[in-house]
Amino acid sequence: MKLSLQEVQAKIDAKAYPPTHEYDLASLAPRGVLAERIERILKVVPSFFKGEHMLDVGCSKGFFSWQAFKHGMQTIGIDTDAEAVAICKAAEEILDPNND
């Protein structure tokens, strides 16, 4: 059963780990500490989200994977946390509905 944007956002918000990975699924805008981290990363490596591919090892709630996807990169996110993977799969149905 496909979850709504609001339901997936609630799962992202409820997942406590990592506490620094807060973001809005609809806009993919980082919040709080994550916004500060992204700003610092892009100052040091402006091309961080420019390329063809990204392997996001330990993707957790998927923020970096979804940012790469938003920038046109072919993205694979992996994690050992089954709950995090389920959240990412639910987000995928919303953000990339054409992916089978």
BASE-619349 format. One line per field, with one value per residue (C-alpha): x, y, z. Coordinates in Angstrom, 1 decimal, always signed. Layout:
BASE-619349
xx: [X ...]
yy: [Y ...]
zz: [Z ...]
//
This chain:
BASE-619349
xx: [+0.0 +1.4 +1.8 +0.9 +3.5 +2.3 +2.6 +6.1 +7.1 +5.8 +8.0 +11.0 +10.3 +9.6 +12.9 +15.3 +18.5 +20.4 +19.0 +20.8 +18.9 +15.8 +14.3 +11.1 +10.3 +8.2 +10.9 +13.9 +14.9 +17.2 +16.3 +18.3 +21.7 +21.5 +21.0 +24.1 +26.1 +24.9 +26.0 +29.4 +29.8 +28.8 +31.3 +34.1 +32.9 +30.5 +30.2 +29.1 +25.7 +27.0 +27.9 +26.4 +26.2 +26.1 +26.4 +25.1 +26.4 +24.5 +21.8 +19.5 +16.4 +17.7 +18.4 +21.7 +20.3 +17.3 +19.4 +21.6 +18.5 +17.0 +20.2 +19.9 +22.3 +21.7 +21.5 +21.8 +21.3 +22.1 +21.7 +21.5 +18.6 +15.4 +13.2 +15.3 +15.2 +11.4 +11.2 +13.3 +11.3 +8.1 +9.7 +10.7 +7.1 +6.4 +9.6 +10.2 +6.9 +8.2 +10.9 +9.9]
yy: [+0.0 +3.3 +5.8 +9.5 +12.2 +13.2 +9.6 +9.2 +12.6 +11.5 +8.4 +10.5 +12.9 +10.1 +8.2 +9.5 +8.3 +10.1 +13.2 +15.5 +14.3 +16.4 +17.3 +18.1 +15.3 +17.5 +20.1 +18.0 +21.1 +20.2 +21.5 +22.4 +20.9 +19.1 +22.5 +23.8 +20.6 +20.8 +24.5 +23.6 +20.6 +22.7 +25.5 +22.9 +20.7 +22.7 +19.8 +17.4 +16.8 +17.1 +13.9 +10.8 +8.3 +8.3 +5.3 +6.4 +3.9 +4.1 +6.2 +6.2 +8.3 +9.0 +12.7 +12.6 +10.0 +12.1 +15.2 +13.4 +12.0 +15.6 +16.7 +14.0 +11.5 +7.7 +6.9 +3.8 +4.0 +1.1 +0.7 -2.1 -0.5 -2.2 +0.6 +3.2 +1.2 +0.9 +4.7 +5.2 +2.7 +4.6 +7.9 +6.4 +5.7 +9.4 +10.9 +8.4 +6.8 +5.5 +3.3 -0.4]
zz: [+0.0 -1.1 +1.8 +1.4 +1.4 +4.9 +6.2 +4.9 +6.3 +9.7 +9.5 +8.6 +11.5 +14.0 +13.2 +15.8 +14.2 +13.0 +14.9 +12.5 +9.4 +9.4 +6.1 +4.2 +1.8 -0.6 -1.2 +0.0 +2.0 +5.0 +8.4 +11.5 +11.9 +8.5 +6.7 +8.3 +7.4 +3.8 +3.6 +4.9 +2.5 -0.5 +0.5 +0.5 -2.3 -4.5 -6.9 -4.2 -5.9 -9.5 -11.2 -12.7 -9.8 -6.0 -3.7 -0.3 +2.2 +5.4 +3.8 +6.8 +6.0 +2.5 +2.5 +0.6 -1.8 -2.6 -3.1 -5.6 -7.3 -7.4 -9.2 -11.8 -10.4 -10.6 -6.9 -4.8 -1.0 +1.3 +5.0 +7.6 +9.3 +8.0 +9.2 +7.4 +4.2 +4.5 +4.8 +1.7 -0.3 +0.7 -0.2 -3.6 -4.4 -4.0 -5.4 -8.3 -9.1 -12.4 -10.8 -10.8]
//
